[in-house]
């Protein structure tokens, strides 16, 4: 079984990497579709969703650890 601390570390690492991939993707693909969003706005929006993702990922990890499939 994974400890709560390790679950949190794994969740943060997973989401941080996902955030960087998403940000890079947005910077490349948005201009292709004519979407102009300032970098500061992209970072702020991404930060909000990153916090939500960390909470979601951590909670799901804990649920799956309790199920013991």
Secondary structure as UniProt FT lines:
FT   HELIX           4..32
FT   TURN            33..34
FT   HELIX           39..67
//
